[in-house]
Amino acid sequence: MKKCVLTAVAMGVLSSPVMAAESFTDSLDVYGRIDYSITNSDSGSATHNGKSGTVLENNWSRLGVKGSTALTQDFSVFYQIEVGVNGGSQDKGSNPFSSRPTFLGIKHSSFGQLSAGRIDPVFKMAKGTADAMDMYSMKHDRLFAGDKRWGDSLLYRTAKWNNLQFGASYIMEDNYYEEGDIRRDNGNYQAVVTYGDKHFKSSNLYLAAAYTDGVEDIKGFRGVVQYKIDNLMLGSIYQTSELVNPNKVNWEQRDGAGFIISAKYKIDKLTLKAQYGTDDSGTGKIAGRVYDSLGEAAVIVPEVSQWAVGAEYRISKSTRVHTEIGEFDVEHYSDFDDRIVSVGLRYDF
């Protein structure tokens, strides 16, 4: 009898980790993307690595795992571990991997979710899919600041109520600021309110209003509108940006606004794209390259405008080819004008 009891206990102890592993595996989603483009650039102002000529660009290829596990009827834990897979012309050094979203969170069916780690903040994610050229050299961050991903951060999102949702991001001060940093007078948080579905799965309308206070050295507002009419998808982003870091060149004058408007039209497996945008705040990536190159000699804030057209064709559910053509005009700094012609291949798994 004792042997039977001991055997049953031992089998139970040994099987528990197996059952837990099976439960964990059932919630595990392994995914990835490989996306490369052959891009020709006149000046390198818009390419990922700032190089001109014909380059091979890695459009943020990545590999990750994510999932969730129910703890109780209302509570669940969720996670994501993702790394960038390097190999394109913008990748520096010999490290084959780079940091991307990696976090752990807890979710309640009524009270929302809280996560901690390296997370895309709410100001960045408010953009939805309104940028028709997102991920490529014609994307909106060439005009606007505010899309950096931060480690040591917290993110909270409420549950959706009648398609409304609130979110907030907070960057931990001990990692965001250095000792004696004069930026401490500014904030390190963001907030957003959204309505609808940015992927148009449950609604044909998406709206977002986001505010950032000091994160990425700007105070700013971002408003986003997306609307779907049959196969036509329209989008717009409006953003105000005020640089608040006195260590930056010409910081007091770098204060302004900008917008992009975009359209995508789907014809079976083919999607046609067009976009126009402008910004006069001097805080986006291209303006930053002007200041990095000229320093104090850049006495006038660059005004950057853009037009772009493109297309993508889905060969299969996982594979698509894409192309983008467009120009950036940098007022007062014509050496930084850039013309982009790009052809790429993307594979998702």
N, C-alpha and C positions, 0 to 999 in steps of 0.2 A: 504493500500500500504506500509506504514511504517513497519507494522507488518511483511509483507511478506519479505521485504528487510532485516529486523533484523533477521528473522528466517533463511534466506539464508546465511547471514554472520556468524551466530552462528554455523550453520551446517558445513560451510566451515572450520571454525577455529577448531571445534571439530574433523572433519574428517582428517585434515592434519596430526596430530600425528599418527592416525591410519594407514594412507597411508604410512607414513614414516616408521612406525614399520613393516608394511607388506613388504615394499621394503627391509628393513634391514633383516627381517626374511628370505626372499627369497635368500639372499646371505650368510646366516649363515650355516656353516658346523660344526656340533658337532661330535667329533671323540674321539677315545681312544684306548688304548692298555693295556692288562694285560699279562705279560710274567714272568713266574717263572720257575726256574730250581732247581733241586736237584743236587748239585755239590759236588764231593769229591776231596779234594786237599791235597797233601802231606805236604806242608809248609805254605800255605796261601799267598805266594808271588803274585799269579795271581788272586785270588778271589777279588770280588768287595770290600769286607770289610777287607781283609787281614787275614781272619781266616782260619785255617786248619781244616781237618776232613770233615765230611759230613754236608753241610749247605744248607739252602734254600736261593737262590739268586733271588732278584728282578731285572730283566733286564730292568730297566728304564721304568716301567709301567707309563702311563700318561693319562691325560684327558684334552681335549682342545676344543676351538672353534676358527674358522677362517673364513674369508670371505673378500669380497670387494664390493664396491659400486661405480658406475659410477658418476662422478661429471659433466663432460662435455663429448664431443665426444672423446677427447684425454686424459683427466685426470680421474683417479680413486683413491680412498683411499682404503687401505687394512690393515688388522689387524690379529693378532694371540694372543690368551691368552691361555697359556698351563701351567699345573702344573704336577709335578711328584706325583704319588700315591704310598705312602710308605707302606711297610709291610714285606719286605724281610729282610734277615739277616744283610745287610749292612746299613739299615736305623737306624739312631740314634735318641734317645728321643722318645717322644710320638706324635710328629707332624705328622699328616697323609699326609701332602702335602709338597712339596719342589719346588723351583723355576725352571722353564724351559723357553723356548722361549716365550717372551711376548713383543710385539712391535706394533707400528703404523707406517704406511708409505704412501707415495704418489707415484703414477706411471704415467708416460707419455708414450704414445704409441711409440714415437720416441726417447726420451731422457733418458729412463730407469727409475729406481726407487730408492728412498731414504727412509730408515726406521730408527727408533730410538727406543731404549729400550734394553731389554736383548735378544741378538741375537747370533746365532752360527756364528763365524767370518769366513772370506773367506778362511783362511789357513786350518782351520778344515774341511770345506765343500769341499775343493778341492779334498779330498780323494775319492769322488764319492762312488762307490760300489766295489772298488778294494779290500777291506778287506773282505774276505769271512767269517770271524768269528766276524764281527762287532756286537756289543751289548753284547757279551758274554765274559767269562773269558779268552778267547784266542785272544782277539782283539789286534789291532796294537798299541794301546796306552801303552801297557805293554812294548813296545820297544821304541816308539817315544813320545816326548813331543809335545805340540802345539794344543791339542784338547779341551782346557777348553772353556766354554761358559762365556761370560762377560756381565754384566749389564752396564748401562750408556754408551752405545756404539752406533755408527752410522755405517750404511752399505749402500753402493751405488753399484748398478749394472747397466751397460748399457743395452740397448736392444740388442738382438742378431743380428749380421750381418754376413751372410754366415756361420752360425754355430759358429762364434767367439763371445766371451763375456768377458768384463773386469769387475772386482769387486774390492772394497776396503773397509776395516774396520778400524775404528778409535775408540780407547778407550779414554773417556774423562779424562784428566789429573787430575782434582780435585778429582776424585774417584779412579783412578788407582794408583796414587802415594800418599804417605803420606808426611807430612811436613818434609823436610830435607832428603828425600829419595835419596840415592846416585845413584839409578837406573835412575834418571832423565837424565843422560848422554845418555841413550839409548832411542829408540823410543817406540811408543805405537800405531803402525799402521801395517796393512797387505795389500798385493795386490795380485791379481790373474788374470791370463788369461786362459780361458777354450775354448776348441773346441769340438763340438759334444754334445752328450746326454749320461749322466752317467747311465740312466735307459734303454738305447737302444731302446727307442720308436720311434725316428726319425733318428737314425744313429747307425751303428754298431761299431763306433769308438768314444772314449772319451779321450781327452788329457787335462792335466792341469799343469800349472807352477805357484807356489805360493811362496811368500816371506813374512817373518815375522820379524819385527825389534823391539825386546825387549819385545813383548807380551809374557806372561808366562815365562819371564826371559830368553828367548832364541832369538838369531838371527839364522834364518834357511831358507833353501830352500826345497820345496817339489815338486817333479815331479811325475805325475800319468799317467799311460797308461791303458786303458781298451779296449778289442776287443772281439767281439762276432762272432763266426763262427757256424752257425746253432744253436745247443743246447749247445755248449761249450762256456763258458765265461772266458776269461783270464784277469788277472789284476796284476798290479805291482805298488808299491809306493817306491820311493827313496827319502831319506831325509838326509840333513846335519843339524846339530844342534850345536850351540855354546852357552854355559851358560854365561850370562853376569851379573849375580847378585853376587857381592863380599860377600854378607852375607851367601851364600850357601857354604857347606863343599866342599873343594877341587875344587872350581869353575874354576880355571884357567886350570885344566887338562880335564875338562868335555867338550870336543870338538871332534866331530867325525861324522860318517855317518852310515846309515843303510838302509835296504831295506826289502820288503816282496814281494813274488810272490805267486799268488793264482790262483786256477782254480775251476770253478763250472760247473757241467754237469747236464742237466735236462732230466729226463726220465719220461714223463707224469707228475704225481703229485709229483714225487720224485726228489730232487736235492742233488747231491753228491758234497762235498766240500773238498778241500785240500789246505794247506798253509804252506809256510816256510819263516822265516825271521830272521834277525840278526841286531844288532846295538851296536856300541862301543862308543857312545857319553856320556853315563852315565846320560842321561836326562829323560829317560822314567819312567814309574810308578814303575817297578820292581827295577831299579837302585835307584830310590828315596827311596824305602823301605830299601835298603841296607844302604844308607847313614843315614836315619832316625834311624836305629837300631844301627849302629856301630859308627856313627859320625866321628871324626878325625882318628879313627882306620882304616877306609876304605881308605888306601893310594893308592890303585890301582883302576883305573876306571873299573867298572864292564862291561864285554862284555856279552850281553844277546842274546841268540839264541832260536828259537822256531820252532817246527813242530806241525801241527795239521791236523786232518781229521774230517769230520762231515757229517751230512745228515739232511735234513728236508723233511717232508712229509705233503702235504696239504690235510687235511681231508675235508675241504670245503674252500670257498673263504675267510672266516674270521678266520679259525682255522688251526693251524699247530703244529705238534710235531717236536722237533729238538734234536739233540745230538751232542756233541763235545768231542773229545778225543785228548790229546796232551801233550807235555812236554816243559818246559822252562829250559834251561841250563844257569847258571850264572857262568862264568869263574872266578876263584879265590875265589868264595863265594858259595861253594857247599851247604851250609845250606839253601840257598835261591832257590835252584833248586826246580821245582814244576811240579808235574804230575796232570793233570786235566781230570776227567771223569764227564760228565754232561748230564743230560736228562731234557728237559723242554717242556712246553706247552705254546703257544702264541695264544691270541685271539684279533682280531682287530675289531673295530666297528666304 
